[in-house]
């Protein structure tokens, strides 16, 4: 039975569970004009709470990619016949969501992103895997009459946000955290984290918000690359 978590709560990931799927979901206003986009990002952190390499930041703009495979291990191609790519961490333990690179730029209605984690591949230097989501925006939007309204969007327009950890082998949900906090002035949120305790892994529901989206999260966890 899945464990429902509250902010700050921790749960052990069983020692036999090494292949996980991390699902992050939410609902946005499908009638928003202009439409807006949420993206999931993952940080693989060392003892100092920082990423050690730029490819320890798994996100839509990553330069480290691998071809996406379906459940039968066959390569996935888009409608034009081009290979669908997924961002991947340096140690190849974390596969970012296909949506990280496959966005058409906007979410409409209900969205979710699924990140795959293989703990057997996680580098010994990695002590924590942090999962975040942010609303895309750019300072340049302020001078764009079409996109300027995007700057007003925040998690106040996002409903039913959640993160859940699943057994990648059988799809069983191990734990789930529904984010019911008030993030009405924030554009980025740390949803949850996997972290080591000795030879074991645990998951913590985090629920920490950042007003300006992805950039302050990067300053916090990837400062030497900023």
N, C-alpha and C positions, 0 to 999 in steps of 0.2 A: 504494500500500500504506500502511495506517495506521501511524503511528509510535507505539509504546508508550513512554510517559514514566515516569520515576521522579521522586520528590519533588525539586523545585527545578529540574528540567530545562526548557529552553525550546526552542521551535520556531517557525520563521517561518510565518506565514500568507501564502500566495501573493498577490501583488499583484492578481491577477485574481479572487480570492475575496472578495466583498463581502457576500454573503448567507449567513449561517451559522445552523445549528441547534446549540444547546448542550444536550446530553442529560445529565442527572444521574440516576443510578439507584442502587438499594440493595435489600436484602432485610431485612425485619423478621420477628420472630417472630409468625406468624399466630395463635398460641394465647395471646398476651399478654392479661392481664386486669387492668386495663382495657387496651384497645388504645391504641396511641399513634401520633402523626402526625409526619411530617417535612415541612418546607416549604422550598422553594428561594427564595432572595432574591438580588437583583442590585443592586450599587452602581456607579453611574457617577461616577468620581472625577476631580477636577481636579488641577492641578499640586501642590496642597498635600495631596493624599491624602485629601481630604474631598469629600462631595457638596456641590454648590453650591445645590441646590434640593431641597425635600422629595420632588419627583417624580423625582429622580435615584436614589431608593431604590425599586426595583420589587419589590413583595412582596404577600402576600395581603391586607393591610389598606390598600393604596394607594387614595387618593381619585381617582386619574387612571386611567380605564378606557376601553377601546374594545371594541366587539362582536367576538367571536371569529368567524373565517371558516374554512370548510373548505378543502381543497386546491384546490377549484374556485372559491374566492372567494365562496362563498355563506354568508350568516349562519347561525350555529349557534344552535339553541334547545334548552332542556332539555325534559324530559318534560311539564312543565306549560305549555309554550309560551312561557316567558320567555327573553329573549335571554341567551346565555352571554357573560359579559364577561371580558376579560383586562386585567391591569394593564399599563400602558405608560409608558415613560420620558418625561420632559418633551420631549426632542428627537424622540421617536417612533422611535428607533432600536432600542429593546429592548422586545420583547413578552414579558411573563412567561408562565409556564405556565398553561394553563387550570386546572390543579390548584391553582394559587395562590389562586384565588377559588372554585373548585368543590369543594373538599374537603368530604367529609361529616364531617370531624373526625378520621378515623383512616385509617391505611394498614393493609392486611392483606396479608401475604406480600410479593410483589415489587412495587416501585413505581418509577416514573421520572417526571421532569418535563422538559419540553422548552421551552427558551427560544429565541426567534428574535431574531437580531441582523442589522441592516442597517447595515453600516459606512459606506455612502454617506450615511446620515442622521445619523451621530454628530456631535454638536456639536464644534466646534474646541476648546472648553474642556475636553472630556472626554479625559483621557489614559489612562484605565484602566477596564476593565469587570470587576468582581470577582463571582464566582459562589460562593455559600455555601449551606449547608443546615443546618437546626437542628431539634431535637426540640421540639415545642411543649410548654410547661409554663407555669404561672402560680403565683406565690407564694400566691395565694388557694386553690390546690388543697390546701394544708396543712390547711385547716380543713374540707375537704370529704371525708367518709368514702368517697365513691365515687371521686373523682379523686386523692386523696392518693397512692395508689400510683404515679401517673404521675411523681411527682417522682424516683423511683428510676431512671428510664430514662436511658440515655446511649448513646453510639455503641458501647459494648461489646455492646449487643443488636442492632446493625446489622451486616449482613454484605454483602460483595461490593459495597461502595460504589465508584462510578466517575464520571468525567466524560469525555465525548468531544465533540469538535468535528466537525461534519459540514458538507459542502457542501449548502446548502439547495436547490440546483437539482437535483442528481442523487442526493443521499443518501449520497454517498461519505464514509466516515470519514477525517478528516485526521489526527487524533491522539487518543490515549486515555490516561487516567491512572487506574489502579486503586489506590485508597487502601488500602494494607495495613499502615499504621501502627497502633499501639495507642492508640485514643482511648477507652479504657474508663472514663474519669472525666469525659468531655466531652459536652456537649449541642449544641455548634455547631462547624462546621468550614468553613474557607475551602478550597474544592475547587481552584479555579484562577482565572486571570485572563488577559484579553486586554489588551495594552498597546501604546501607540504607541512606535515608534522612528523618528523622522523621518516619512517618508511611509508607512512600512510598519507592519503590525501583527504582533505575536508573541503566542504563548500560553505561559504558564508553569504547570506543575503546582505547586500551593502546599502543600496538606496541613497547614495550621495550625489547631490546635484551640483551642476556648474552653470553659471549664468550664461556664459558666452559659448557654450557648445564644446566642440572637440578641441579647440586650441588650448584652453586652460588644462584640459586633461593631459594633453601632450606635454605642456610645460611641467606638469607634476611628475609624469612618469617617463618622459623622453627628453629631459632638459638639455642634454648635450647634443641633441640633434636639432634643436630649435635655433 
